[in-house]
């Protein structure tokens, strides 16, 4: 699975970082993924972070 964040939509709420710090981090006032390919053991965490995003800025590609 791949994960990316639309910087135009990201409002910097840090919810994804709080939910899944293994996959998401903050760069300035925007969240960014720490990796492009999410390993199998972190996929549920990555989805929880994406589902929690208040601005729906996280795109998950299976």
Buried (B, 14 or more C-beta within 10 A) or exposed (E): EEBEBEEEEBEBBBBBBEBBBBBBBBEEEBBBBBEEEBEEEBBEBBBBBBEBBEBEBBBBEE
